[in-house]
Amino acid sequence: MLFGFGQGGMAALAATAHFSGIDDLPNPELSGVISIGGVLPDNIRISNLRKCKTPVLICGGERSSLITSTALDRVKNAFEFVEVRHWKKAGDGMPANREEMTPIMAFFARRLKSIRGIPKGSVEIS
């Protein structure tokens, strides 16, 4: 699971998209990516990538956001499962209340409950 804010979200999406296109990896999928205010960078060539099956949650403000329809189209062209949440505020700042944090917590809960993306033979260390 990768989580990033702004450029960190862009890096998480870019790394996940890049590694999903490498055939030699035994399991190129992650359990999920959460990006707050970050979209797929323009320098990632989507045409050379197969669509990534790692689920993605993108969150940001309704107004003055970097999450435009064009940027979302790029993400949806690279990832098969994309969920978008627009907060009732301007800008793409970190979540500031329960309403904004609930979709992120729900995504974590759904994805961490799943064993998809965990290599066979992995051992949980607690």
N, CA, C and O atoms as CSV, one atom per row, in Angstrom:
chain,resi,resn,atom,element,x,y,z
A,1,MET,N,N,0.861,-1.165,0.000
A,1,MET,CA,C,0.000,0.000,0.000
A,1,MET,C,C,0.907,1.226,0.000
A,1,MET,O,O,1.822,1.336,0.816
A,2,LEU,N,N,0.644,2.132,-0.911
A,2,LEU,CA,C,1.383,3.389,-0.957
A,2,LEU,C,C,0.415,4.540,-0.686
A,2,LEU,O,O,-0.734,4.520,-1.127
A,3,PHE,N,N,0.899,5.541,0.045
A,3,PHE,CA,C,0.103,6.711,0.399
A,3,PHE,C,C,0.971,7.929,0.153
A,3,PHE,O,O,2.113,7.979,0.608
A,4,GLY,N,N,0.439,8.919,-0.567
A,4,GLY,CA,C,1.222,10.116,-0.819
A,4,GLY,C,C,0.364,11.361,-0.900
A,4,GLY,O,O,-0.808,11.309,-1.271
A,5,PHE,N,N,0.973,12.485,-0.544
A,5,PHE,CA,C,0.324,13.793,-0.607
A,5,PHE,C,C,1.073,14.645,-1.623
A,5,PHE,O,O,2.294,14.777,-1.535
A,6,GLY,N,N,0.362,15.224,-2.583
A,6,GLY,CA,C,0.980,16.090,-3.587
A,6,GLY,C,C,1.978,15.316,-4.441
A,6,GLY,O,O,1.613,14.361,-5.127
A,7,GLN,N,N,3.241,15.735,-4.394
A,7,GLN,CA,C,4.277,15.057,-5.173
A,7,GLN,C,C,4.484,13.618,-4.725
A,7,GLN,O,O,4.859,12.763,-5.527
A,8,GLY,N,N,4.242,13.348,-3.446
A,8,GLY,CA,C,4.327,11.973,-2.957
A,8,GLY,C,C,3.260,11.091,-3.585
A,8,GLY,O,O,3.506,9.922,-3.881
A,9,GLY,N,N,2.077,11.654,-3.785
A,9,GLY,CA,C,1.010,10.929,-4.472
A,9,GLY,C,C,1.356,10.676,-5.927
A,9,GLY,O,O,1.074,9.607,-6.470
A,10,MET,N,N,1.974,11.679,-6.556
A,10,MET,CA,C,2.419,11.513,-7.941
A,10,MET,C,C,3.465,10.408,-8.029
A,10,MET,O,O,3.423,9.576,-8.935
A,11,ALA,N,N,4.402,10.404,-7.087
A,11,ALA,CA,C,5.457,9.382,-7.078
A,11,ALA,C,C,4.867,7.993,-6.857
A,11,ALA,O,O,5.296,7.030,-7.492
A,12,ALA,N,N,3.885,7.883,-5.958
A,12,ALA,CA,C,3.249,6.591,-5.694
A,12,ALA,C,C,2.540,6.071,-6.940
A,12,ALA,O,O,2.661,4.892,-7.275
A,13,LEU,N,N,1.808,6.935,-7.625
A,13,LEU,CA,C,1.115,6.529,-8.846
A,13,LEU,C,C,2.101,6.168,-9.953
A,13,LEU,O,O,1.916,5.174,-10.655
A,14,ALA,N,N,3.146,6.974,-10.106
A,14,ALA,CA,C,4.142,6.727,-11.155
A,14,ALA,C,C,4.882,5.414,-10.918
A,14,ALA,O,O,5.055,4.627,-11.849
A,15,ALA,N,N,5.319,5.170,-9.687
A,15,ALA,CA,C,6.044,3.939,-9.374
A,15,ALA,C,C,5.165,2.713,-9.595
A,15,ALA,O,O,5.613,1.711,-10.151
A,16,THR,N,N,3.922,2.799,-9.159
A,16,THR,CA,C,3.003,1.671,-9.316
A,16,THR,C,C,2.729,1.397,-10.787
A,16,THR,O,O,2.740,0.244,-11.216
A,17,ALA,N,N,2.486,2.445,-11.563
A,17,ALA,CA,C,2.239,2.278,-13.002
A,17,ALA,C,C,3.468,1.695,-13.689
A,17,ALA,O,O,3.346,0.823,-14.550
A,18,HIS,N,N,4.654,2.174,-13.313
A,18,HIS,CA,C,5.896,1.695,-13.926
A,18,HIS,C,C,6.115,0.210,-13.634
A,18,HIS,O,O,6.375,-0.571,-14.549
A,19,PHE,N,N,6.013,-0.175,-12.379
A,19,PHE,CA,C,6.294,-1.556,-12.008
A,19,PHE,C,C,5.236,-2.537,-12.498
A,19,PHE,O,O,5.518,-3.729,-12.626
A,20,SER,N,N,4.032,-2.064,-12.772
A,20,SER,CA,C,3.005,-2.963,-13.303
A,20,SER,C,C,3.318,-3.370,-14.736
A,20,SER,O,O,2.801,-4.374,-15.226
A,21,GLY,N,N,4.161,-2.595,-15.408
A,21,GLY,CA,C,4.514,-2.899,-16.797
A,21,GLY,C,C,5.744,-3.775,-16.942
A,21,GLY,O,O,6.179,-4.034,-18.064
A,22,ILE,N,N,6.322,-4.242,-15.829
A,22,ILE,CA,C,7.504,-5.103,-15.883
A,22,ILE,C,C,7.063,-6.557,-15.807
A,22,ILE,O,O,6.500,-6.994,-14.803
A,23,ASP,N,N,7.325,-7.301,-16.877
A,23,ASP,CA,C,6.848,-8.678,-16.969
A,23,ASP,C,C,7.576,-9.647,-16.036
A,23,ASP,O,O,7.009,-10.674,-15.662
A,24,ASP,N,N,8.803,-9.349,-15.658
A,24,ASP,CA,C,9.589,-10.283,-14.849
A,24,ASP,C,C,9.182,-10.313,-13.379
A,24,ASP,O,O,9.584,-11.219,-12.649
A,25,LEU,N,N,8.391,-9.338,-12.933
A,25,LEU,CA,C,7.978,-9.333,-11.537
A,25,LEU,C,C,6.934,-10.418,-11.309
A,25,LEU,O,O,6.009,-10.555,-12.109
A,26,PRO,N,N,7.064,-11.197,-10.226
A,26,PRO,CA,C,6.099,-12.270,-9.987
A,26,PRO,C,C,4.691,-11.763,-9.709
A,26,PRO,O,O,3.719,-12.408,-10.102
A,27,ASN,N,N,4.563,-10.626,-9.043
A,27,ASN,CA,C,3.250,-10.064,-8.738
A,27,ASN,C,C,3.373,-8.542,-8.744
A,27,ASN,O,O,3.674,-7.944,-7.711
A,28,PRO,N,N,3.143,-7.909,-9.901
A,28,PRO,CA,C,3.370,-6.468,-10.010
A,28,PRO,C,C,2.295,-5.598,-9.358
A,28,PRO,O,O,2.388,-4.371,-9.410
A,29,GLU,N,N,1.278,-6.209,-8.747
A,29,GLU,CA,C,0.200,-5.432,-8.137
A,29,GLU,C,C,0.489,-5.152,-6.665
A,29,GLU,O,O,1.092,-5.965,-5.964
A,30,LEU,N,N,0.045,-3.990,-6.221
A,30,LEU,CA,C,0.104,-3.635,-4.803
A,30,LEU,C,C,-1.299,-3.733,-4.229
A,30,LEU,O,O,-2.267,-3.899,-4.971
A,31,SER,N,N,-1.411,-3.631,-2.916
A,31,SER,CA,C,-2.747,-3.699,-2.327
A,31,SER,C,C,-3.521,-2.403,-2.556
A,31,SER,O,O,-4.746,-2.403,-2.433
A,32,GLY,N,N,-2.855,-1.313,-2.882
A,32,GLY,CA,C,-3.557,-0.081,-3.192
A,32,GLY,C,C,-2.652,1.136,-3.185
A,32,GLY,O,O,-1.529,1.090,-2.684
A,33,VAL,N,N,-3.158,2.229,-3.750
A,33,VAL,CA,C,-2.471,3.519,-3.758
A,33,VAL,C,C,-3.487,4.581,-3.365
A,33,VAL,O,O,-4.584,4.646,-3.921
A,34,ILE,N,N,-3.107,5.418,-2.395
A,34,ILE,CA,C,-3.929,6.564,-2.008
A,34,ILE,C,C,-3.127,7.811,-2.329
A,34,ILE,O,O,-2.001,7.973,-1.860
A,35,SER,N,N,-3.707,8.687,-3.125
A,35,SER,CA,C,-3.043,9.924,-3.506
A,35,SER,C,C,-3.939,11.106,-3.147
A,35,SER,O,O,-5.078,11.202,-3.604
A,36,ILE,N,N,-3.408,11.994,-2.330
A,36,ILE,CA,C,-4.143,13.210,-1.977
A,36,ILE,C,C,-3.536,14.361,-2.770
A,36,ILE,O,O,-2.414,14.791,-2.503
A,37,GLY,N,N,-4.287,14.851,-3.742
A,37,GLY,CA,C,-3.846,15.988,-4.526
A,37,GLY,C,C,-2.744,15.700,-5.523
A,37,GLY,O,O,-2.143,16.628,-6.064
A,38,GLY,N,N,-2.468,14.430,-5.778
A,38,GLY,CA,C,-1.430,14.072,-6.747
A,38,GLY,C,C,-2.022,13.222,-7.860
A,38,GLY,O,O,-2.859,12.354,-7.615
A,39,VAL,N,N,-1.580,13.480,-9.078
A,39,VAL,CA,C,-2.050,12.714,-10.227
A,39,VAL,C,C,-0.848,12.113,-10.946
A,39,VAL,O,O,0.296,12.379,-10.577
A,40,LEU,N,N,-1.097,11.324,-11.945
A,40,LEU,CA,C,-0.026,10.680,-12.698
A,40,LEU,C,C,0.781,11.735,-13.460
A,40,LEU,O,O,0.208,12.519,-14.218
A,41,PRO,N,N,2.100,11.763,-13.267
A,41,PRO,CA,C,2.917,12.777,-13.962
A,41,PRO,C,C,2.829,12.630,-15.485
A,41,PRO,O,O,2.613,11.536,-16.006
A,42,ASP,N,N,2.998,13.740,-16.174
A,42,ASP,CA,C,2.923,13.744,-17.638
A,42,ASP,C,C,4.036,12.948,-18.296
A,42,ASP,O,O,3.880,12.506,-19.434
A,43,ASN,N,N,5.160,12.755,-17.607
A,43,ASN,CA,C,6.284,12.060,-18.240
A,43,ASN,C,C,6.131,10.539,-18.222
A,43,ASN,O,O,6.976,9.836,-18.777
A,44,ILE,N,N,5.074,10.015,-17.601
A,44,ILE,CA,C,4.809,8.575,-17.624
A,44,ILE,C,C,4.082,8.262,-18.928
A,44,ILE,O,O,3.014,8.811,-19.196
A,45,ARG,N,N,4.659,7.386,-19.730
A,45,ARG,CA,C,4.078,7.048,-21.027
A,45,ARG,C,C,3.054,5.946,-20.856
A,45,ARG,O,O,3.405,4.778,-20.691
A,46,ILE,N,N,1.810,6.314,-20.896
A,46,ILE,CA,C,0.721,5.364,-20.668
A,46,ILE,C,C,0.595,4.372,-21.817
A,46,ILE,O,O,0.241,3.215,-21.588
A,47,SER,N,N,0.870,4.786,-23.023
A,47,SER,CA,C,0.670,3.907,-24.172
A,47,SER,C,C,1.547,2.659,-24.094
A,47,SER,O,O,1.191,1.627,-24.664
A,48,ASN,N,N,2.684,2.730,-23.403
A,48,ASN,CA,C,3.579,1.585,-23.293
A,48,ASN,C,C,3.243,0.669,-22.121
A,48,ASN,O,O,3.864,-0.381,-21.957
A,49,LEU,N,N,2.283,1.051,-21.320
A,49,LEU,CA,C,1.956,0.288,-20.122
A,49,LEU,C,C,0.683,-0.512,-20.311
A,49,LEU,O,O,-0.249,-0.076,-20.987
A,50,ARG,N,N,0.657,-1.693,-19.702
A,50,ARG,CA,C,-0.639,-2.379,-19.620
A,50,ARG,C,C,-1.382,-1.759,-18.445
A,50,ARG,O,O,-0.757,-1.220,-17.531
A,51,LYS,N,N,-2.691,-1.830,-18.460
A,51,LYS,CA,C,-3.487,-1.215,-17.403
A,51,LYS,C,C,-3.205,-1.916,-16.078
A,51,LYS,O,O,-3.322,-3.137,-15.973
A,52,CYS,N,N,-2.838,-1.145,-15.089
A,52,CYS,CA,C,-2.481,-1.663,-13.769
A,52,CYS,C,C,-3.738,-2.028,-12.989
A,52,CYS,O,O,-4.721,-1.287,-12.999
A,53,LYS,N,N,-3.699,-3.174,-12.313
A,53,LYS,CA,C,-4.861,-3.639,-11.554
A,53,LYS,C,C,-4.823,-3.202,-10.094
A,53,LYS,O,O,-5.748,-3.511,-9.343
A,54,THR,N,N,-3.786,-2.498,-9.675
A,54,THR,CA,C,-3.732,-1.987,-8.311
A,54,THR,C,C,-4.827,-0.938,-8.128
A,54,THR,O,O,-4.887,0.019,-8.899
A,55,PRO,N,N,-5.698,-1.095,-7.121
A,55,PRO,CA,C,-6.752,-0.108,-6.883
A,55,PRO,C,C,-6.172,1.235,-6.427
A,55,PRO,O,O,-5.185,1.285,-5.693
A,56,VAL,N,N,-6.806,2.315,-6.877
A,56,VAL,CA,C,-6.324,3.668,-6.585
A,56,VAL,C,C,-7.464,4.503,-6.002
A,56,VAL,O,O,-8.600,4.446,-6.475
A,57,LEU,N,N,-7.137,5.281,-4.965
A,57,LEU,CA,C,-8.052,6.290,-4.423
A,57,LEU,C,C,-7.371,7.638,-4.568
A,57,LEU,O,O,-6.255,7.832,-4.086
A,58,ILE,N,N,-8.045,8.574,-5.235
A,58,ILE,CA,C,-7.528,9.934,-5.390
A,58,ILE,C,C,-8.487,10.886,-4.698
A,58,ILE,O,O,-9.690,10.863,-4.957
A,59,CYS,N,N,-7.954,11.724,-3.817
A,59,CYS,CA,C,-8.770,12.677,-3.059
A,59,CYS,C,C,-8.270,14.097,-3.294
A,59,CYS,O,O,-7.074,14.324,-3.479
A,60,GLY,N,N,-9.201,15.049,-3.285
A,60,GLY,CA,C,-8.832,16.449,-3.420
A,60,GLY,C,C,-10.050,17.340,-3.301
A,60,GLY,O,O,-11.177,16.864,-3.157
A,61,GLY,N,N,-9.812,18.625,-3.365
A,61,GLY,CA,C,-10.890,19.588,-3.226
A,61,GLY,C,C,-11.755,19.705,-4.469
A,61,GLY,O,O,-11.345,19.334,-5.569
A,62,GLU,N,N,-12.959,20.227,-4.273
A,62,GLU,CA,C,-13.876,20.442,-5.404
A,62,GLU,C,C,-13.423,21.609,-6.278
A,62,GLU,O,O,-13.643,21.609,-7.490
A,63,ARG,N,N,-12.789,22.599,-5.655
A,63,ARG,CA,C,-12.376,23.804,-6.375
A,63,ARG,C,C,-10.872,24.005,-6.218
A,63,ARG,O,O,-10.282,23.565,-5.231
A,64,SER,N,N,-10.264,24.661,-7.180
A,64,SER,CA,C,-8.828,24.967,-7.155
A,64,SER,C,C,-7.995,23.719,-6.896
A,64,SER,O,O,-7.064,23.734,-6.090
A,65,SER,N,N,-8.338,22.653,-7.582
A,65,SER,CA,C,-7.676,21.367,-7.391
A,65,SER,C,C,-6.798,21.032,-8.585
A,65,SER,O,O,-7.072,21.457,-9.707
A,66,LEU,N,N,-5.735,20.263,-8.336
A,66,LEU,CA,C,-4.902,19.752,-9.422
A,66,LEU,C,C,-5.530,18.515,-10.059
A,66,LEU,O,O,-5.066,18.036,-11.094
A,67,ILE,N,N,-6.581,18.005,-9.437
A,67,ILE,CA,C,-7.249,16.810,-9.941
A,67,ILE,C,C,-8.314,17.247,-10.949
A,67,ILE,O,O,-9.499,17.336,-10.628
A,68,THR,N,N,-7.870,17.510,-12.148
A,68,THR,CA,C,-8.758,17.953,-13.224
A,68,THR,C,C,-9.311,16.736,-13.968
A,68,THR,O,O,-8.849,15.614,-13.761
A,69,SER,N,N,-10.282,16.959,-14.815
A,69,SER,CA,C,-10.840,15.844,-15.596
A,69,SER,C,C,-9.789,15.252,-16.533
A,69,SER,O,O,-9.770,14.040,-16.746
A,70,THR,N,N,-8.918,16.083,-17.091
A,70,THR,CA,C,-7.844,15.593,-17.960
A,70,THR,C,C,-6.862,14.732,-17.168
A,70,THR,O,O,-6.454,13.666,-17.629
A,71,ALA,N,N,-6.485,15.194,-15.981
A,71,ALA,CA,C,-5.566,14.428,-15.138
A,71,ALA,C,C,-6.194,13.102,-14.716
A,71,ALA,O,O,-5.516,12.075,-14.683
A,72,LEU,N,N,-7.489,13.123,-14.393
A,72,LEU,CA,C,-8.175,11.883,-14.012
A,72,LEU,C,C,-8.258,10.907,-15.181
A,72,LEU,O,O,-8.144,9.697,-14.986
A,73,ASP,N,N,-8.453,11.419,-16.387
A,73,ASP,CA,C,-8.484,10.553,-17.566
A,73,ASP,C,C,-7.157,9.822,-17.733
A,73,ASP,O,O,-7.138,8.642,-18.085
A,74,ARG,N,N,-6.040,10.522,-17.480
A,74,ARG,CA,C,-4.714,9.873,-17.574
A,74,ARG,C,C,-4.596,8.750,-16.548
A,74,ARG,O,O,-4.099,7.667,-16.859
A,75,VAL,N,N,-5.050,9.011,-15.337
A,75,VAL,CA,C,-4.980,7.983,-14.292
A,75,VAL,C,C,-5.865,6.798,-14.681
A,75,VAL,O,O,-5.451,5.646,-14.548
A,76,LYS,N,N,-7.073,7.074,-15.159
A,76,LYS,CA,C,-7.992,5.991,-15.528
A,76,LYS,C,C,-7.508,5.204,-16.740
A,76,LYS,O,O,-7.883,4.044,-16.910
A,77,ASN,N,N,-6.681,5.818,-17.585
A,77,ASN,CA,C,-6.091,5.095,-18.711
A,77,ASN,C,C,-4.953,4.180,-18.266
A,77,ASN,O,O,-4.626,3.214,-18.957
A,78,ALA,N,N,-4.349,4.480,-17.114
A,78,ALA,CA,C,-3.232,3.679,-16.617
A,78,ALA,C,C,-3.658,2.642,-15.584
A,78,ALA,O,O,-3.009,1.605,-15.445
A,79,PHE,N,N,-4.749,2.914,-14.856
A,79,PHE,CA,C,-5.193,2.030,-13.781
A,79,PHE,C,C,-6.607,1.531,-14.053
A,79,PHE,O,O,-7.462,2.276,-14.532
A,80,GLU,N,N,-6.837,0.267,-13.741
A,80,GLU,CA,C,-8.140,-0.334,-13.988
A,80,GLU,C,C,-9.189,0.077,-12.954
A,80,GLU,O,O,-10.352,0.277,-13.302
A,81,PHE,N,N,-8.789,0.203,-11.689
A,81,PHE,CA,C,-9.722,0.502,-10.607
A,81,PHE,C,C,-9.370,1.843,-9.968
A,81,PHE,O,O,-8.429,1.929,-9.180
A,82,VAL,N,N,-10.119,2.883,-10.305
A,82,VAL,CA,C,-9.844,4.227,-9.800
A,82,VAL,C,C,-11.088,4.755,-9.089
A,82,VAL,O,O,-12.182,4.771,-9.653
A,83,GLU,N,N,-10.904,5.181,-7.859
A,83,GLU,CA,C,-11.979,5.780,-7.057
A,83,GLU,C,C,-11.568,7.224,-6.785
A,83,GLU,O,O,-10.419,7.482,-6.428
A,84,VAL,N,N,-12.494,8.167,-6.950
A,84,VAL,CA,C,-12.191,9.588,-6.768
A,84,VAL,C,C,-13.143,10.171,-5.726
A,84,VAL,O,O,-14.349,9.928,-5.760
A,85,ARG,N,N,-12.578,10.942,-4.805
A,85,ARG,CA,C,-13.372,11.638,-3.787
A,85,ARG,C,C,-13.013,13.113,-3.813
A,85,ARG,O,O,-11.854,13.486,-3.628
A,86,HIS,N,N,-14.030,13.955,-4.047
A,86,HIS,CA,C,-13.841,15.404,-4.021
A,86,HIS,C,C,-14.386,15.945,-2.710
A,86,HIS,O,O,-15.539,15.694,-2.358
A,87,TRP,N,N,-13.562,16.680,-1.995
A,87,TRP,CA,C,-13.972,17.264,-0.727
A,87,TRP,C,C,-14.643,18.602,-0.966
A,87,TRP,O,O,-14.366,19.269,-1.963
A,88,LYS,N,N,-15.517,18.998,-0.067
A,88,LYS,CA,C,-16.259,20.257,-0.188
A,88,LYS,C,C,-15.412,21.421,0.306
A,88,LYS,O,O,-15.766,22.105,1.266
A,89,LYS,N,N,-14.291,21.630,-0.367
A,89,LYS,CA,C,-13.407,22.753,-0.036
A,89,LYS,C,C,-12.539,23.051,-1.247
A,89,LYS,O,O,-12.496,22.280,-2.206
A,90,ALA,N,N,-11.863,24.162,-1.185
A,90,ALA,CA,C,-10.930,24.534,-2.251
A,90,ALA,C,C,-9.567,23.954,-1.938
A,90,ALA,O,O,-9.168,23.871,-0.776
A,91,GLY,N,N,-8.865,23.559,-2.962
A,91,GLY,CA,C,-7.500,23.070,-2.797
A,91,GLY,C,C,-7.433,21.596,-2.441
A,91,GLY,O,O,-8.440,20.946,-2.162
A,92,ASP,N,N,-6.208,21.097,-2.462
A,92,ASP,CA,C,-5.959,19.679,-2.251
A,92,ASP,C,C,-5.206,19.417,-0.948
A,92,ASP,O,O,-4.305,18.578,-0.908
A,93,GLY,N,N,-5.568,20.125,0.105
A,93,GLY,CA,C,-4.887,19.939,1.378
A,93,GLY,C,C,-5.198,18.596,2.012
A,93,GLY,O,O,-6.064,17.853,1.550
A,94,MET,N,N,-4.472,18.302,3.080
A,94,MET,CA,C,-4.697,17.059,3.820
A,94,MET,C,C,-6.100,17.073,4.423
A,94,MET,O,O,-6.667,18.140,4.661
A,95,PRO,N,N,-6.661,15.883,4.669
A,95,PRO,CA,C,-7.998,15.822,5.263
A,95,PRO,C,C,-8.038,16.546,6.600
A,95,PRO,O,O,-7.120,16.429,7.412
A,96,ALA,N,N,-9.109,17.294,6.816
A,96,ALA,CA,C,-9.193,18.129,8.016
A,96,ALA,C,C,-10.328,17.734,8.946
A,96,ALA,O,O,-10.457,18.286,10.038
A,97,ASN,N,N,-11.161,16.772,8.517
A,97,ASN,CA,C,-12.278,16.381,9.376
A,97,ASN,C,C,-12.694,14.945,9.051
A,97,ASN,O,O,-12.138,14.296,8.166
A,98,ARG,N,N,-13.676,14.483,9.789
A,98,ARG,CA,C,-14.138,13.105,9.639
A,98,ARG,C,C,-14.675,12.828,8.234
A,98,ARG,O,O,-14.387,11.785,7.648
A,99,GLU,N,N,-15.449,13.758,7.703
A,99,GLU,CA,C,-16.035,13.586,6.371
A,99,GLU,C,C,-14.956,13.365,5.306
A,99,GLU,O,O,-15.129,12.550,4.400
A,100,GLU,N,N,-13.860,14.085,5.420
A,100,GLU,CA,C,-12.780,13.954,4.441
A,100,GLU,C,C,-11.940,12.693,4.681
A,100,GLU,O,O,-11.412,12.116,3.731
A,101,MET,N,N,-11.814,12.270,5.920
A,101,MET,CA,C,-10.972,11.119,6.248
A,101,MET,C,C,-11.681,9.782,6.064
A,101,MET,O,O,-11.025,8.762,5.853
A,102,THR,N,N,-13.004,9.772,6.140
A,102,THR,CA,C,-13.754,8.512,6.065
A,102,THR,C,C,-13.488,7.707,4.792
A,102,THR,O,O,-13.286,6.497,4.895
A,103,PRO,N,N,-13.476,8.310,3.592
A,103,PRO,CA,C,-13.197,7.505,2.393
A,103,PRO,C,C,-11.796,6.886,2.410
A,103,PRO,O,O,-11.598,5.783,1.901
A,104,ILE,N,N,-10.835,7.589,2.990
A,104,ILE,CA,C,-9.470,7.062,3.073
A,104,ILE,C,C,-9.426,5.872,4.025
A,104,ILE,O,O,-8.830,4.843,3.706
A,105,MET,N,N,-10.048,6.008,5.182
A,105,MET,CA,C,-10.080,4.914,6.147
A,105,MET,C,C,-10.834,3.705,5.589
A,105,MET,O,O,-10.427,2.566,5.816
A,106,ALA,N,N,-11.925,3.944,4.861
A,106,ALA,CA,C,-12.679,2.841,4.258
A,106,ALA,C,C,-11.841,2.118,3.208
A,106,ALA,O,O,-11.881,0.891,3.116
A,107,PHE,N,N,-11.080,2.878,2.416
A,107,PHE,CA,C,-10.209,2.277,1.403
A,107,PHE,C,C,-9.138,1.430,2.077
A,107,PHE,O,O,-8.892,0.296,1.668
A,108,PHE,N,N,-8.496,1.982,3.118
A,108,PHE,CA,C,-7.512,1.206,3.887
A,108,PHE,C,C,-8.145,-0.089,4.400
A,108,PHE,O,O,-7.561,-1.163,4.257
A,109,ALA,N,N,-9.314,0.007,4.984
A,109,ALA,CA,C,-9.967,-1.164,5.570
A,109,ALA,C,C,-10.251,-2.229,4.516
A,109,ALA,O,O,-9.970,-3.409,4.728
A,110,ARG,N,N,-10.806,-1.812,3.387
A,110,ARG,CA,C,-11.106,-2.773,2.312
A,110,ARG,C,C,-9.847,-3.429,1.778
A,110,ARG,O,O,-9.801,-4.645,1.592
A,111,ARG,N,N,-8.838,-2.630,1.535
A,111,ARG,CA,C,-7.638,-3.148,0.883
A,111,ARG,C,C,-6.743,-3.942,1.828
A,111,ARG,O,O,-6.135,-4.927,1.409
A,112,LEU,N,N,-6.650,-3.543,3.069
A,112,LEU,CA,C,-5.791,-4.280,3.997
A,112,LEU,C,C,-6.434,-5.593,4.431
A,112,LEU,O,O,-5.741,-6.509,4.873
A,113,LYS,N,N,-7.750,-5.684,4.306
A,113,LYS,CA,C,-8.437,-6.937,4.603
A,113,LYS,C,C,-8.156,-7.970,3.511
A,113,LYS,O,O,-8.187,-9.174,3.764
A,114,SER,N,N,-7.888,-7.499,2.322
A,114,SER,CA,C,-7.625,-8.368,1.178
A,114,SER,C,C,-6.188,-8.895,1.244
A,114,SER,O,O,-5.295,-8.213,1.747
A,115,ILE,N,N,-5.974,-10.096,0.739
A,115,ILE,CA,C,-4.609,-10.637,0.679
A,115,ILE,C,C,-4.038,-10.506,-0.730
A,115,ILE,O,O,-2.939,-10.988,-1.005
A,116,ARG,N,N,-4.779,-9.857,-1.618
A,116,ARG,CA,C,-4.308,-9.663,-2.983
A,116,ARG,C,C,-3.059,-8.781,-2.982
A,116,ARG,O,O,-3.013,-7.770,-2.281
A,117,GLY,N,N,-2.080,-9.149,-3.740
A,117,GLY,CA,C,-0.850,-8.377,-3.824
A,117,GLY,C,C,0.201,-8.815,-2.827
A,117,GLY,O,O,1.321,-8.303,-2.847
A,118,ILE,N,N,-0.139,-9.762,-1.944
A,118,ILE,CA,C,0.834,-10.266,-0.976
A,118,ILE,C,C,1.450,-11.535,-1.563
A,118,ILE,O,O,0.729,-12.490,-1.852
A,119,PRO,N,N,2.759,-11.559,-1.740
A,119,PRO,CA,C,3.396,-12.745,-2.338
A,119,PRO,C,C,3.162,-14.001,-1.505
A,119,PRO,O,O,3.098,-13.938,-0.277
A,120,LYS,N,N,3.036,-15.143,-2.182
A,120,LYS,CA,C,2.865,-16.421,-1.481
A,120,LYS,C,C,4.090,-16.669,-0.612
A,120,LYS,O,O,5.217,-16.357,-0.996
A,121,GLY,N,N,3.852,-17.230,0.552
A,121,GLY,CA,C,4.943,-17.546,1.457
A,121,GLY,C,C,5.334,-16.403,2.367
A,121,GLY,O,O,6.241,-16.551,3.187
A,122,SER,N,N,4.658,-15.245,2.238
A,122,SER,CA,C,4.981,-14.110,3.098
A,122,SER,C,C,4.595,-14.434,4.537
A,122,SER,O,O,3.644,-15.174,4.789
A,123,VAL,N,N,5.344,-13.872,5.466
A,123,VAL,CA,C,5.098,-14.087,6.877
A,123,VAL,C,C,4.795,-12.737,7.532
A,123,VAL,O,O,5.511,-11.758,7.322
A,124,GLU,N,N,3.725,-12.701,8.327
A,124,GLU,CA,C,3.372,-11.478,9.050
A,124,GLU,C,C,4.200,-11.387,10.325
A,124,GLU,O,O,4.261,-12.334,11.109
A,125,ILE,N,N,4.824,-10.258,10.518
A,125,ILE,CA,C,5.624,-10.029,11.720
A,125,ILE,C,C,4.868,-9.029,12.590
A,125,ILE,O,O,4.557,-7.923,12.148
A,126,SER,N,N,4.578,-9.418,13.810
A,126,SER,CA,C,3.827,-8.498,14.669
A,126,SER,C,C,4.593,-8.179,15.935
A,126,SER,O,O,4.109,-7.419,16.774
